[in-house]
Amino acid sequence: MIAQISGPAAAIDALPGEADAVPRALRAAGAEAGEALHPLLEAGLAAAHEPTFRISTEGIDAAVKVLGDRSGAVLLVEETRWTHTLVGMSFEEVPLALAAAVDLGPRPISDEPPVRLGPPAMAELIGRTQAHGHGLPRADAEALQRRLEPGVRHWSVRRARPDGLGGELRRNVEVVEGDAGIWRVRTVDDGLVELAPTTSTAVLRELVALLDEARAPG
């Protein structure tokens, strides 16, 4: 039973777009006579042909994409620029697969206040991991800098689903995290961007919510 397929990026990327992907998937997997796809992979490929949700990650290596509907999903891992891997899974397994992809684990909990800045200033703060020079009170900037200095990762999980009107409903979970803590990044009032302490459990719940919303029609 073939549970996953690895191969040239272009060939693997094309499989979810096919109406009947099973024959080509078997060839891509180098299947021998009588071999079959795992039921989760077969169902996932069928669901991915006209998916009701698309999920992608940014800021992690290797990048991951998920396509599917309530009947199943496929997870596409960009192992390298030239080699991709396709894995089938149930709809319910997607949040945990995403958590594993971004290596979401326990992090210290910060009791410091949220930081709110304009988009350019927040992009600079996160990109350079430099808390000073953005108008923050000195004590707040120093406390945040101590947490940023050990090194952090900045990643997003983005989901799109049809809105029933020919467009898409989009939502993302954007996170900054490292050994010293974990923060949620989101747009708030007046177009400001907030960097707020959170927990790994809260982030996992948001990943689950992405799929709960995808479960709803339109």
C-alpha positions as CSV (number, residue, x, y, z in Angstrom):
1,M,0.0,0.0,0.0
2,I,1.6,3.3,-1.1
3,A,1.1,5.9,1.6
4,Q,3.2,8.7,0.1
5,I,4.8,9.7,-3.1
6,S,8.1,11.5,-3.7
7,G,9.4,12.7,-7.0
8,P,10.2,15.6,-9.3
9,A,8.5,18.8,-8.0
10,A,6.6,19.5,-11.2
11,A,5.2,16.0,-11.5
12,I,4.1,15.8,-7.8
13,D,2.6,19.3,-7.9
14,A,0.5,18.4,-10.9
15,L,-1.2,15.3,-9.3
16,P,-3.8,17.1,-7.1
17,G,-5.0,19.0,-10.2
18,E,-6.0,15.9,-12.1
19,A,-9.6,14.6,-12.2
20,D,-8.4,11.0,-12.0
21,A,-5.0,11.2,-10.4
22,V,-4.6,7.6,-9.3
23,P,-3.1,6.0,-12.5
24,R,-0.5,8.7,-12.8
25,A,0.1,8.7,-9.0
26,L,0.9,5.0,-9.2
27,R,3.3,5.5,-12.0
28,A,5.0,8.4,-10.1
29,A,5.4,6.1,-7.1
30,G,6.9,3.4,-9.3
31,A,4.2,0.9,-8.3
32,E,4.5,-2.7,-9.1
33,A,1.7,-4.8,-10.5
34,G,-1.1,-5.1,-8.0
35,E,0.0,-2.3,-5.8
36,A,-2.5,0.3,-4.7
37,L,-2.6,3.7,-3.1
38,H,-3.4,4.0,0.6
39,P,-7.1,4.8,1.0
40,L,-6.2,8.2,2.7
41,L,-3.9,9.1,-0.3
42,E,-6.5,8.1,-2.8
43,A,-9.3,10.0,-1.0
44,G,-7.0,13.0,-0.5
45,L,-6.1,13.2,-4.2
46,A,-9.8,13.1,-5.1
47,A,-10.6,15.9,-2.7
48,A,-7.7,18.0,-3.8
49,H,-8.9,18.1,-7.4
50,E,-11.6,20.7,-6.5
51,P,-10.6,21.6,-2.9
52,T,-12.8,23.5,-0.5
53,F,-9.7,24.8,1.3
54,R,-6.1,25.5,0.6
55,I,-3.5,25.9,3.3
56,S,0.1,27.0,2.9
57,T,3.0,27.8,5.3
58,E,5.5,30.7,5.0
59,G,8.8,31.1,6.8
60,I,9.6,27.5,7.5
61,D,11.8,25.0,5.7
62,A,10.4,22.8,4.2
63,A,7.3,24.7,3.1
64,V,4.0,22.8,3.2
65,K,0.7,23.0,1.3
66,V,-2.5,21.2,2.1
67,L,-5.5,20.9,-0.3
68,G,-8.7,19.0,0.4
69,D,-12.2,19.0,1.7
70,R,-14.1,17.3,4.5
71,S,-13.6,13.9,2.8
72,G,-9.8,14.0,2.9
73,A,-6.7,16.0,2.1
74,V,-3.2,15.8,0.7
75,L,-0.2,17.4,2.3
76,L,2.5,18.5,-0.1
77,V,6.0,19.0,1.3
78,E,8.6,20.9,-0.6
79,E,11.6,18.8,0.5
80,T,13.9,20.6,-1.9
81,R,13.5,22.9,-4.8
82,W,13.5,19.9,-7.1
83,T,11.8,17.1,-5.0
84,H,8.4,17.2,-3.4
85,T,6.5,14.7,-1.4
86,L,2.7,14.0,-1.3
87,V,1.0,12.5,1.7
88,G,-2.7,11.6,2.2
89,M,-4.5,12.3,5.4
90,S,-8.0,12.7,6.9
91,F,-9.6,16.1,7.3
92,E,-9.2,15.8,11.1
93,E,-5.5,15.1,10.9
94,V,-4.6,18.4,9.2
95,P,-4.2,20.6,12.3
96,L,-1.7,18.3,13.9
97,A,0.1,17.9,10.6
98,L,0.5,21.6,10.4
99,A,1.6,21.9,14.0
100,A,4.3,19.3,13.3
101,A,5.3,21.1,10.1
102,V,6.0,24.3,11.9
103,D,7.6,22.5,14.8
104,L,5.1,24.0,17.3
105,G,6.2,23.0,20.8
106,P,6.1,24.3,24.4
107,R,7.4,27.8,24.9
108,P,7.9,30.0,28.0
109,I,4.9,32.3,28.7
110,S,5.6,36.0,28.9
111,D,3.7,38.4,31.1
112,E,4.8,41.5,29.2
113,P,2.2,43.7,27.5
114,P,1.4,43.5,23.8
115,V,3.3,45.8,21.4
116,R,1.4,47.8,18.8
117,L,3.2,49.5,15.9
118,G,2.5,50.5,12.3
119,P,3.1,47.8,9.7
120,P,6.5,49.1,8.5
121,A,7.9,49.5,12.1
122,M,6.6,46.0,13.1
123,A,8.1,44.4,10.0
124,E,11.4,46.0,10.9
125,L,11.2,44.9,14.5
126,I,10.5,41.3,13.6
127,G,12.8,41.2,10.6
128,R,15.8,42.6,12.5
129,T,14.7,41.3,15.9
130,Q,15.4,44.8,17.2
131,A,13.0,46.1,19.8
132,H,14.7,49.5,20.3
133,G,14.0,52.6,18.2
134,H,10.3,52.1,17.7
135,G,9.0,54.5,20.4
136,L,8.4,51.8,23.0
137,P,9.0,52.6,26.7
138,R,12.7,51.8,27.5
139,A,11.8,49.1,30.0
140,D,9.4,47.4,27.6
141,A,11.9,47.5,24.7
142,E,14.6,46.1,26.9
143,A,12.4,43.2,28.1
144,L,11.3,42.4,24.6
145,Q,14.8,42.6,23.3
146,R,16.0,40.1,25.9
147,R,13.4,37.6,24.6
148,L,14.3,38.3,20.9
149,E,18.0,38.0,21.3
150,P,18.2,34.2,21.7
151,G,16.9,34.0,18.1
152,V,13.3,33.6,16.9
153,R,11.4,32.2,14.0
154,H,8.7,34.1,12.1
155,W,6.1,31.9,10.3
156,S,2.6,32.0,9.0
157,V,-0.1,29.4,8.2
158,R,-2.5,30.8,5.6
159,R,-5.8,29.3,4.6
160,A,-8.1,30.2,1.7
161,R,-11.6,28.8,1.0
162,P,-14.3,29.7,-1.6
163,D,-16.8,32.3,-0.5
164,G,-19.5,31.0,-2.7
165,L,-19.4,34.2,-4.8
166,G,-16.4,33.4,-7.0
167,G,-13.9,34.8,-4.5
168,E,-12.1,33.5,-1.5
169,L,-12.2,33.9,2.3
170,R,-8.7,34.2,3.6
171,R,-7.3,33.9,7.1
172,N,-3.8,33.5,8.5
173,V,-2.1,32.6,11.8
174,E,1.1,34.5,12.1
175,V,3.6,33.7,14.8
176,V,7.0,34.8,16.2
177,E,8.5,32.2,18.5
178,G,11.7,31.0,20.0
179,D,13.3,29.6,23.1
180,A,12.3,32.7,25.1
181,G,8.6,32.8,24.2
182,I,5.9,32.8,21.6
183,W,3.9,35.8,20.2
184,R,0.9,36.1,18.0
185,V,1.1,38.8,15.2
186,R,-2.2,40.3,14.0
187,T,-3.7,43.5,12.6
188,V,-5.7,45.4,15.2
189,D,-7.5,48.8,15.4
190,D,-6.4,51.7,13.2
191,G,-4.4,49.4,11.0
192,L,-1.7,48.8,13.6
193,V,0.0,45.5,14.0
194,E,0.1,43.8,17.4
195,L,2.8,41.5,18.7
196,A,1.1,39.8,21.7
197,P,2.4,37.1,24.1
198,T,0.5,33.9,23.7
199,T,0.9,30.1,24.3
200,S,1.6,27.2,22.1
201,T,-1.8,25.7,23.1
202,A,-3.6,28.9,22.0
203,V,-1.8,28.7,18.6
204,L,-2.7,25.1,18.1
205,R,-6.4,26.0,18.8
206,E,-6.2,28.6,16.1
207,L,-4.8,26.0,13.7
208,V,-7.8,23.8,14.6
209,A,-10.1,26.8,14.0
210,L,-8.8,27.2,10.5
211,L,-10.2,23.8,9.7
212,D,-13.4,24.3,11.6
213,E,-14.1,27.3,9.4
214,A,-13.2,25.3,6.3
215,R,-15.8,22.8,7.4
216,A,-18.5,25.4,7.1
217,P,-20.1,25.9,3.7
218,G,-19.3,29.0,1.7
